[in-house]
């Protein structure tokens, strides 16, 4: 895949492409003291911003969805069998011990966001190492800073999501592949990491395609550059050993994961959730490709591969030429392969791409910096530093660090923990309340909603709400219309959530009939407090168990507004007549 035998001509190359001795490669001694100081200042500024963004950056709906699965692991439930999830299981399982340590708390998302920062450090560190290995210490240094401050990447580095670990694994895989001569041992490690990545995200499929496609580019270059010398037969035992080592490494972790779920009797459910469910999206690949070829990122492979070939032909160091070409080909081919092989593309799908793109841009900026230094006597890092500062300013401009955005999300969890008990169910769209099971198996993410609309998945949420006597619902536009109608008819808003109950409108004599669909203990209240009158012919006196069916209510004529509400919510100080901000 990556060769160490490419020879180059005698053309001169700029400082950023010059030969780096094995002794000094990767050391900061090649950087100016002021350069290091500015880089450290940028990193401290980014860390300071992160202190605020951990709590103020808006939650992505995927974060509580993933954390709900982590909660399932931490409480002894088995994902796929007991809790729906359409993602590979490894990262959520790894997170469970720390999640259990934090306990039930409304700010759990912020706590788990902090836990992601070591993964972010690994990703940025691997970016630096690749740049220092392939190009120069300066290119690696500024490439890593560009990646760390790139707004699209910086925001995702602050979220709790398996995609971040998946992206870090990709950077480490690239570091292994370009780290030296290809041998069975190195390929075994790369395969092992690919196996871990597959157990974190099935999107590793197109990462594998990217790695293979970049290797094919290098192979064609060697055929063209070396001609007859490359055509000499290679030792078949070594080829077999390399292939066997790669496959053996790649199979270890997935086999262990599959064996675990098979032993738990959940392998069919795992297949249905992770494979079958994600393949049900109705899409025409040709229509998608045609629509996406207008995206500039689709065509990045042209300058990336051309630049890689140009560098490889001028590189005097054996082996590094092919590794540079491999890296640049992998960078350029990432988006075309993503656009072709993945129907639903979201922002997190670019997480493995942004660091290698920023590293490539960093290499170019360092080269331009050498040209600026030679003609204008300016510091070689001036251009890179200006771009990094511009990116940091963009981060702050796009989302001021003190702007609060998550109070409602935190309050939903706080109200849920106060109102409900472990073992009770809460209906939310994707696991928003995190610490409670849903009465309905599926999460209402995009694929589920599409299948429900086409009748491929039975939408029996109202039946499940009744069967589980679900006391709470979180309002969401993700719910299907049928479920939304049932919720509006049988739940009433209190605080930041909805609980069992309904508002009723007595006539001039105080009489009203209402229907109960979910039997529970209810209280009759008015805007002034506890109602007075009769319920089903008996005086209203505190909480009352109401069965499913029609009920007769007579309240004092002075009460123009009344509601029948889940008793526990009233006892906890909630009221359907009090604004959420004033609830106790």
C-alpha positions as CSV (number, residue, x, y, z in Angstrom):
1,X,0.0,0.0,0.0
2,X,2.7,2.5,1.0
3,X,6.1,2.0,-0.4
4,X,9.5,3.0,0.8
5,X,11.2,2.4,-2.6
6,X,10.1,5.5,-4.6
7,X,13.1,7.4,-5.9
8,X,12.9,11.1,-6.8
9,X,14.8,13.5,-9.0
10,X,17.2,16.3,-7.9
11,X,14.8,19.2,-8.0
12,X,15.0,21.6,-5.1
13,X,12.0,21.7,-2.7
14,X,11.0,24.4,-0.2
15,X,11.9,24.2,3.5
16,X,8.6,22.8,4.5
17,X,9.2,19.8,2.1
18,X,12.9,19.4,2.9
19,X,14.4,16.3,4.4
20,X,13.9,15.8,8.1
21,X,16.4,13.6,9.8
22,X,15.1,10.7,11.8
23,X,16.8,12.1,14.9
24,X,15.0,15.5,14.9
25,X,11.7,14.5,13.3
26,X,8.8,15.4,15.4
27,X,10.7,17.6,17.9
28,X,9.8,21.2,18.8
29,X,13.4,22.3,18.5
30,X,12.7,23.3,14.9
31,X,10.2,26.0,16.0
32,X,10.9,29.5,17.1
33,X,10.3,30.3,20.8
34,X,7.8,33.0,19.9
35,X,6.1,30.5,17.5
36,X,5.7,28.0,20.3
37,X,4.4,30.7,22.7
38,X,1.8,31.8,20.2
39,X,0.7,28.3,19.6
40,X,0.3,27.6,23.4
41,X,-1.6,30.8,23.7
42,X,-4.1,29.7,21.1
43,X,-4.5,26.3,22.7
44,X,-5.1,28.0,26.1
45,X,-7.7,30.3,24.5
46,X,-9.5,27.3,23.0
47,X,-9.4,25.5,26.3
48,X,-10.8,28.6,28.0
49,X,-13.6,28.8,25.5
50,X,-14.3,25.2,26.0
51,X,-14.9,25.8,29.7
52,X,-17.9,27.9,28.7
53,X,-19.0,25.9,25.7
54,X,-19.3,22.6,27.6
55,X,-22.5,24.1,29.1
56,X,-23.5,26.8,26.7
57,X,-23.0,25.1,23.3
58,X,-26.4,23.9,22.1
59,X,-27.0,20.2,22.6
60,X,-27.2,18.1,19.4
61,X,-30.1,15.7,19.6
62,X,-27.7,12.9,19.1
63,X,-26.0,13.5,22.4
64,X,-28.8,12.5,24.7
65,X,-29.7,9.7,22.3
66,X,-26.2,8.2,22.7
67,X,-26.2,8.9,26.5
68,X,-29.6,7.1,26.8
69,X,-27.9,4.0,25.4
70,X,-25.0,4.5,27.8
71,X,-27.6,4.7,30.6
72,X,-29.0,1.3,29.4
73,X,-25.5,-0.3,29.6
74,X,-25.0,1.2,33.1
75,X,-28.3,-0.1,34.5
76,X,-27.9,-3.7,33.2
77,X,-30.1,-3.3,30.1
78,X,-28.9,-4.7,26.8
79,X,-28.9,-2.4,23.8
80,X,-30.7,-3.8,20.7
81,X,-32.6,-6.3,22.9
82,X,-33.9,-4.0,25.6
83,X,-33.2,-0.5,24.1
84,X,-33.2,0.5,20.5
85,X,-30.0,1.8,19.0
86,X,-28.9,2.0,15.4
87,X,-25.2,2.5,16.1
88,X,-22.4,0.1,16.8
89,X,-22.0,-0.6,20.5
90,X,-18.4,-0.3,21.6
91,X,-18.0,3.3,22.5
92,X,-21.3,3.5,24.5
93,X,-20.3,0.4,26.4
94,X,-16.9,1.9,27.2
95,X,-18.6,5.0,28.5
96,X,-20.9,3.2,30.9
97,X,-18.5,3.0,34.0
98,X,-17.9,6.7,34.0
99,X,-21.6,7.5,33.4
100,X,-22.5,5.3,36.4
101,X,-20.0,7.2,38.5
102,X,-21.6,10.5,37.7
103,X,-25.1,9.2,38.7
104,X,-28.5,10.7,37.8
105,X,-27.9,14.4,37.3
106,X,-29.6,17.0,35.1
107,X,-26.2,18.3,33.8
108,X,-25.0,14.9,32.7
109,X,-24.4,16.0,29.1
110,X,-21.9,18.6,30.3
111,X,-20.2,16.1,32.5
112,X,-19.8,13.6,29.6
113,X,-18.7,16.4,27.3
114,X,-15.7,16.9,29.6
115,X,-15.0,13.2,29.4
116,X,-14.5,13.6,25.6
117,X,-11.7,16.0,25.9
118,X,-8.9,13.3,26.1
119,X,-10.3,11.9,22.8
120,X,-10.0,15.4,21.3
121,X,-6.4,15.7,22.5
122,X,-5.7,12.3,20.9
123,X,-7.1,13.5,17.6
124,X,-5.2,16.8,17.6
125,X,-2.0,15.0,18.7
126,X,-2.2,12.4,15.9
127,X,-2.8,15.3,13.5
128,X,0.5,16.9,14.6
129,X,2.4,13.7,14.5
130,X,1.3,12.9,10.9
131,X,2.3,16.4,9.8
132,X,5.7,16.3,11.5
133,X,6.3,12.9,10.0
134,X,5.3,13.6,6.5
135,X,6.2,17.3,6.0
136,X,7.9,19.2,8.8
137,X,7.5,20.0,12.5
138,X,6.2,23.4,11.6
139,X,3.6,22.0,9.2
140,X,2.5,19.5,11.8
141,X,2.4,22.2,14.5
142,X,0.3,24.7,12.6
143,X,-1.8,22.0,10.9
144,X,-2.8,20.8,14.4
145,X,-3.6,24.3,15.5
146,X,-5.6,24.9,12.3
147,X,-7.6,21.7,13.0
148,X,-8.1,22.5,16.7
149,X,-9.5,26.0,15.9
150,X,-11.5,25.1,12.8
151,X,-15.0,26.1,13.8
152,X,-16.8,23.0,12.3
153,X,-14.4,20.7,14.1
154,X,-14.1,22.6,17.3
155,X,-17.9,22.5,17.9
156,X,-18.0,18.7,17.4
157,X,-14.9,18.2,19.6
158,X,-17.0,19.6,22.4
159,X,-19.9,17.1,22.0
160,X,-20.5,13.7,23.4
161,X,-20.6,11.4,20.4
162,X,-19.0,8.1,19.3
163,X,-18.1,9.9,16.0
164,X,-15.3,11.8,17.8
165,X,-13.6,8.6,19.0
166,X,-14.2,7.1,15.5
167,X,-12.4,10.1,13.9
168,X,-9.5,9.9,16.4
169,X,-9.1,6.2,15.4
170,X,-8.9,7.2,11.8
171,X,-6.1,9.6,12.5
172,X,-4.3,7.0,14.5
173,X,-4.8,4.5,11.6
174,X,-3.2,7.0,9.2
175,X,-0.4,7.6,11.6
176,X,0.3,3.8,11.7
177,X,0.2,3.4,8.0
178,X,2.5,6.3,7.2
179,X,4.7,5.7,10.2
180,X,7.3,3.5,8.4
181,X,7.9,0.5,6.1
182,X,4.8,-1.6,5.5
183,X,5.2,-5.0,7.2
184,X,2.9,-7.6,8.7
185,X,3.3,-6.2,12.2
186,X,2.3,-2.7,11.2
187,X,-0.6,-3.9,9.1
188,X,-1.8,-6.1,12.0
189,X,-2.0,-3.0,14.2
190,X,-3.8,-1.0,11.4
191,X,-6.2,-3.9,11.0
192,X,-6.8,-4.1,14.7
193,X,-7.6,-0.3,14.8
194,X,-10.0,-0.7,11.9
195,X,-11.7,-3.5,13.8
196,X,-12.2,-1.2,16.8
197,X,-13.4,1.6,14.5
198,X,-16.0,-0.8,12.9
199,X,-17.2,-1.6,16.4
200,X,-17.7,2.1,17.1
201,X,-19.3,3.1,13.8
202,X,-20.4,1.3,10.6
203,X,-19.3,4.4,8.7
204,X,-15.9,2.9,8.9
205,X,-16.9,1.1,5.7
206,X,-16.1,4.1,3.6
207,X,-12.9,4.9,5.6
208,X,-11.7,1.4,4.6
209,X,-12.6,2.3,1.0
210,X,-10.6,5.5,1.3
211,X,-7.6,3.7,2.7
212,X,-7.7,1.1,-0.1
213,X,-8.3,3.7,-2.8
214,X,-5.3,5.8,-1.6
215,X,-3.2,2.6,-1.8
216,X,-4.3,2.0,-5.4
217,X,-3.3,5.6,-6.3
218,X,0.2,4.9,-4.8
219,X,0.4,1.6,-6.7
220,X,-0.4,3.3,-10.0
221,X,2.2,5.9,-9.3
222,X,4.8,3.4,-8.7
223,X,4.0,1.5,-11.8
224,X,4.2,4.7,-13.8
225,X,7.4,6.0,-12.0
226,X,9.4,2.8,-11.6
227,X,8.3,0.9,-14.7
228,X,10.1,-2.4,-15.2
229,X,11.7,-2.2,-11.7
230,X,8.3,-2.3,-10.0
231,X,7.1,-5.1,-12.3
232,X,9.6,-7.6,-10.8
233,X,7.7,-10.3,-8.9
234,X,7.4,-9.8,-5.2
235,X,7.9,-12.4,-2.6
236,X,4.6,-14.1,-2.3
237,X,5.1,-15.2,1.3
238,X,5.4,-11.6,2.4
239,X,2.3,-10.6,0.5
240,X,0.3,-13.4,2.1
241,X,1.7,-12.5,5.5
242,X,0.7,-8.8,5.1
243,X,-2.8,-9.7,4.0
244,X,-3.2,-12.3,6.7
245,X,-2.0,-9.9,9.4
246,X,-4.4,-7.2,8.3
247,X,-7.4,-9.5,8.2
248,X,-6.5,-11.1,11.5
249,X,-6.2,-7.8,13.2
250,X,-9.4,-6.4,11.8
251,X,-11.5,-9.4,12.9
252,X,-10.5,-9.6,16.6
253,X,-12.7,-6.9,18.1
254,X,-15.7,-7.4,15.8
255,X,-15.7,-11.1,16.6
256,X,-15.6,-10.4,20.3
257,X,-18.5,-8.0,20.0
258,X,-20.6,-10.3,17.9
259,X,-19.8,-13.2,20.3
260,X,-20.9,-11.2,23.3
261,X,-24.3,-10.4,21.8
262,X,-24.7,-13.9,20.4
263,X,-24.1,-15.3,24.0
264,X,-26.7,-12.8,25.3
265,X,-29.2,-14.1,22.7
266,X,-29.4,-10.6,21.0
267,X,-27.5,-11.2,17.8
268,X,-30.7,-11.0,15.6
269,X,-31.7,-7.8,17.3
270,X,-28.2,-6.3,16.8
271,X,-28.3,-7.2,13.1
272,X,-31.7,-5.6,12.7
273,X,-30.7,-2.4,14.4
274,X,-27.2,-1.8,13.2
275,X,-27.5,-3.3,9.6
276,X,-31.0,-3.8,8.4
277,X,-32.5,-0.7,10.0
278,X,-29.8,1.6,8.5
279,X,-30.2,0.0,5.0
280,X,-33.9,0.8,4.7
281,X,-33.4,4.4,3.7
282,X,-35.1,4.8,0.3
283,X,-32.6,6.6,-2.0
284,X,-31.5,6.6,-5.6
285,X,-27.6,6.5,-5.6
286,X,-27.4,8.1,-9.0
287,X,-29.6,10.9,-8.1
288,X,-27.6,11.5,-4.9
289,X,-24.3,11.4,-6.8
290,X,-25.6,13.8,-9.5
291,X,-26.8,16.2,-6.8
292,X,-23.5,16.1,-4.9
293,X,-21.0,16.5,-7.7
294,X,-21.7,20.2,-7.6
295,X,-20.1,20.3,-4.1
296,X,-16.6,21.6,-4.3
297,X,-15.4,19.0,-1.8
298,X,-16.3,16.2,-4.3
299,X,-13.5,17.5,-6.6
300,X,-10.8,17.9,-4.0
301,X,-9.2,14.6,-5.1
302,X,-8.0,16.3,-8.3
303,X,-5.6,18.9,-6.7
304,X,-4.8,16.6,-3.8
305,X,-3.6,13.7,-5.9
306,X,-1.9,16.0,-8.4
307,X,-0.1,17.8,-5.5
308,X,0.8,14.4,-4.0
309,X,2.3,13.2,-7.3
310,X,4.2,16.5,-7.7
311,X,5.7,16.2,-4.2
312,X,6.5,12.5,-4.6
313,X,8.5,13.0,-7.8
314,X,10.6,15.7,-6.1
315,X,11.2,14.0,-2.8
316,X,14.7,12.7,-2.2
317,X,14.0,10.7,0.9
318,X,13.2,7.0,0.1
319,X,9.8,6.0,1.4
320,X,8.5,9.5,2.4
321,X,7.4,10.2,-1.2
322,X,4.9,7.4,-1.3
323,X,3.6,8.2,2.2
324,X,3.0,11.8,1.2
325,X,1.1,10.7,-1.9
326,X,-0.9,8.2,0.2
327,X,-1.9,10.8,2.7
328,X,-2.9,13.4,0.2
329,X,-4.8,10.8,-1.9
330,X,-6.7,9.7,1.3
331,X,-7.5,13.4,2.0
332,X,-8.8,14.1,-1.5
333,X,-10.8,10.9,-1.9
334,X,-12.6,11.2,1.4
335,X,-15.5,13.3,0.3
336,X,-16.1,11.6,-3.1
337,X,-16.3,8.2,-1.3
338,X,-18.5,9.6,1.4
339,X,-20.9,11.2,-1.1
340,X,-21.1,8.0,-3.2
341,X,-21.4,5.4,-0.4
342,X,-23.3,7.1,2.4
343,X,-26.9,8.3,1.7
344,X,-27.5,10.3,4.9
345,X,-24.7,12.8,5.5
346,X,-24.5,14.9,8.6
347,X,-21.9,17.3,10.1
348,X,-20.3,14.6,12.2
349,X,-19.5,12.5,9.1
350,X,-16.8,15.1,8.3
351,X,-15.0,14.6,11.6
352,X,-12.3,12.3,10.2
353,X,-11.9,14.7,7.2
354,X,-11.4,18.1,8.8
355,X,-8.1,17.3,10.6
356,X,-6.4,15.9,7.5
357,X,-7.8,18.8,5.4
358,X,-6.5,21.3,7.9
359,X,-3.1,19.6,8.0
360,X,-2.9,19.8,4.2
361,X,-3.8,23.5,4.3
362,X,-1.2,24.0,7.1
363,X,1.5,22.5,4.9
364,X,0.6,24.9,2.1
365,X,0.5,27.9,4.4
366,X,4.0,27.0,5.8
367,X,5.2,26.9,2.2
368,X,3.7,30.3,1.5
369,X,5.2,31.5,4.7
370,X,8.7,30.6,3.5
371,X,8.0,32.6,0.3
372,X,6.8,35.6,2.4
373,X,9.9,35.4,4.7
374,X,12.2,35.3,1.7
375,X,10.7,38.5,0.1
376,X,9.3,40.6,2.9
377,X,11.4,39.5,6.0
378,X,8.2,38.6,7.9
379,X,8.0,35.6,10.3
380,X,7.6,32.3,8.5
381,X,4.5,31.4,10.6
382,X,2.7,34.8,10.1
383,X,0.2,33.5,7.6
384,X,-0.7,30.4,9.6
385,X,-1.1,32.4,12.7
386,X,-3.4,34.9,11.0
387,X,-5.7,32.1,9.7
388,X,-5.8,30.4,13.2
389,X,-6.7,33.7,14.8
390,X,-9.4,34.3,12.2
391,X,-10.9,30.9,13.0
392,X,-10.9,31.5,16.8
393,X,-12.7,34.8,16.2
394,X,-15.2,33.0,14.0
395,X,-15.9,30.5,16.8
396,X,-16.7,33.3,19.2
397,X,-18.7,35.3,16.7
398,X,-20.8,32.3,15.7
399,X,-21.7,31.5,19.3
400,X,-20.8,33.9,22.1
401,X,-19.4,31.8,25.0
402,X,-21.7,33.3,27.6
403,X,-24.9,32.8,25.6
404,X,-27.0,30.3,27.5
405,X,-28.8,27.9,25.2
406,X,-29.5,24.7,27.1
407,X,-31.6,25.7,30.1
408,X,-34.7,24.0,28.7
409,X,-32.9,20.8,28.0
410,X,-31.4,20.6,31.5
411,X,-34.8,21.5,33.0
412,X,-36.5,18.7,31.1
413,X,-34.1,16.2,32.7
414,X,-34.4,17.9,36.1
415,X,-38.2,17.8,36.0
416,X,-38.2,14.2,34.8
417,X,-35.9,13.1,37.7
418,X,-38.2,14.9,40.1
419,X,-41.5,13.6,38.7
420,X,-40.7,10.0,37.8
421,X,-39.1,7.0,39.5
422,X,-36.7,4.4,38.1
423,X,-38.7,1.8,36.3
424,X,-41.4,4.2,35.0
425,X,-41.4,5.1,31.3
426,X,-41.2,8.5,29.6
427,X,-42.0,9.1,26.0
428,X,-39.4,11.3,24.2
429,X,-38.2,11.3,20.6
430,X,-34.7,10.0,20.9
431,X,-33.9,9.5,24.6
432,X,-33.9,13.2,25.6
433,X,-34.5,12.5,29.3
434,X,-31.6,10.0,29.2
435,X,-32.4,8.3,32.6
436,X,-35.8,6.7,31.8
437,X,-36.9,3.9,29.4
438,X,-39.2,4.7,26.6
439,X,-42.6,2.9,26.3
440,X,-42.0,2.5,22.6
441,X,-39.0,0.5,21.4
442,X,-37.8,2.7,18.5
443,X,-36.3,6.1,18.8
444,X,-37.8,8.6,16.4
445,X,-34.7,9.4,14.4
446,X,-35.0,10.1,10.7
447,X,-34.9,6.5,9.5
448,X,-37.5,5.4,12.0
449,X,-39.9,8.1,11.1
450,X,-39.6,7.4,7.4
451,X,-40.3,3.7,8.0
452,X,-43.2,4.4,10.2
453,X,-44.7,6.7,7.6
454,X,-44.4,4.0,5.0
455,X,-45.9,1.3,7.2
456,X,-42.6,-0.7,7.5
457,X,-42.6,-0.1,11.3
458,X,-45.7,-0.4,13.3
459,X,-46.5,2.9,15.0
460,X,-48.4,1.7,18.1
461,X,-47.1,4.4,20.5
462,X,-50.6,5.1,21.9
463,X,-51.1,1.5,22.7
464,X,-47.7,1.3,24.4
465,X,-48.4,4.5,26.4
466,X,-51.6,2.8,27.7
467,X,-50.0,-0.5,28.4
468,X,-47.1,1.0,30.3
469,X,-49.2,3.7,32.0
470,X,-46.6,6.2,30.9
471,X,-47.0,9.3,33.1
472,X,-44.8,11.7,31.2
473,X,-44.1,12.8,27.6
474,X,-41.6,15.3,26.2
475,X,-43.1,17.4,23.4
476,X,-41.3,16.9,20.1
477,X,-42.0,17.6,16.4
478,X,-40.3,14.2,15.7
479,X,-43.3,12.3,17.0
480,X,-45.7,11.0,14.3
481,X,-49.0,12.8,13.7
482,X,-51.1,10.0,15.2
483,X,-48.9,9.9,18.4
484,X,-49.0,13.7,18.6
485,X,-52.8,13.7,18.6
486,X,-53.0,11.1,21.3
487,X,-50.5,13.0,23.5
488,X,-52.4,16.3,23.1
489,X,-55.6,14.6,24.1
490,X,-54.3,12.8,27.2
491,X,-51.4,14.8,28.5
492,X,-51.1,18.4,29.8
493,X,-48.1,20.6,30.1
494,X,-46.6,21.2,33.5
495,X,-43.1,22.7,33.9
496,X,-41.0,21.7,30.9
497,X,-42.7,18.4,30.3
498,X,-46.2,16.9,29.8
499,X,-47.9,14.6,32.3
500,X,-51.1,12.6,32.3
501,X,-54.1,14.8,32.4
502,X,-56.2,17.3,30.4
503,X,-57.8,20.7,30.8
504,X,-61.6,20.7,30.9
505,X,-64.1,23.5,30.3
506,X,-67.1,23.3,32.7
507,X,-70.4,24.8,31.5
508,X,-72.1,27.6,33.3
509,X,-73.4,25.2,35.9
510,X,-69.9,23.7,36.5
511,X,-70.7,20.4,34.7
512,X,-68.3,18.7,32.3
513,X,-67.6,15.2,31.1
514,X,-64.1,14.0,30.2
515,X,-62.5,10.7,29.1
516,X,-59.5,9.0,30.7
517,X,-57.4,6.7,28.4
518,X,-54.7,5.8,30.8
519,X,-55.8,4.8,34.3
520,X,-53.8,6.4,37.1
521,X,-54.2,8.5,40.3
522,X,-55.4,12.0,39.4
523,X,-56.2,15.3,41.1
524,X,-58.7,17.9,40.0
525,X,-57.3,21.4,40.2
526,X,-58.2,24.9,39.0
527,X,-56.2,28.0,38.4
528,X,-56.8,28.9,42.1
529,X,-55.7,25.5,43.5
530,X,-57.5,22.3,44.6
531,X,-61.0,22.1,43.0
532,X,-64.2,21.7,45.0
533,X,-67.2,19.9,43.8
534,X,-68.0,16.3,42.9
535,X,-66.2,13.7,40.7
536,X,-68.4,10.7,39.5
537,X,-70.9,11.7,42.2
538,X,-68.5,11.7,45.1
539,X,-67.0,14.8,46.7
540,X,-63.6,15.9,45.4
541,X,-61.2,15.1,48.2
542,X,-57.5,14.8,47.1
543,X,-56.2,12.2,44.7
544,X,-58.5,9.7,43.0
545,X,-57.8,6.5,41.1
546,X,-59.6,7.0,37.8
547,X,-60.2,4.1,35.4
548,X,-60.2,4.3,31.6
549,X,-63.5,5.7,30.3
550,X,-65.9,8.6,30.7
551,X,-66.1,10.5,34.0
552,X,-68.5,13.2,35.3
553,X,-67.1,16.3,37.0
554,X,-69.0,19.1,38.7
555,X,-67.1,22.0,40.1
556,X,-68.1,25.2,41.8
557,X,-69.4,27.7,39.2
558,X,-66.7,30.1,40.2
559,X,-64.1,27.9,38.7
560,X,-63.9,28.8,35.0
561,X,-60.8,26.8,34.3
562,X,-60.1,23.3,35.6
563,X,-57.8,20.4,34.9
564,X,-57.5,16.7,35.7
565,X,-53.8,16.0,36.3
566,X,-51.6,13.2,37.4
567,X,-51.6,13.4,41.2
568,X,-47.9,13.1,41.7
569,X,-47.2,16.2,39.6
570,X,-49.6,18.3,41.7
571,X,-48.1,16.9,44.9
572,X,-44.6,17.9,43.6
573,X,-45.8,21.5,43.2
574,X,-46.5,21.5,39.4
575,X,-49.6,23.1,37.9
576,X,-50.9,23.3,34.3
577,X,-51.9,26.9,35.0
578,X,-48.5,28.1,36.2
579,X,-45.8,29.1,33.6
580,X,-42.9,26.8,33.5
581,X,-40.5,29.4,34.8
582,X,-42.6,29.7,38.0
583,X,-43.0,26.0,38.8
584,X,-41.5,25.0,42.2
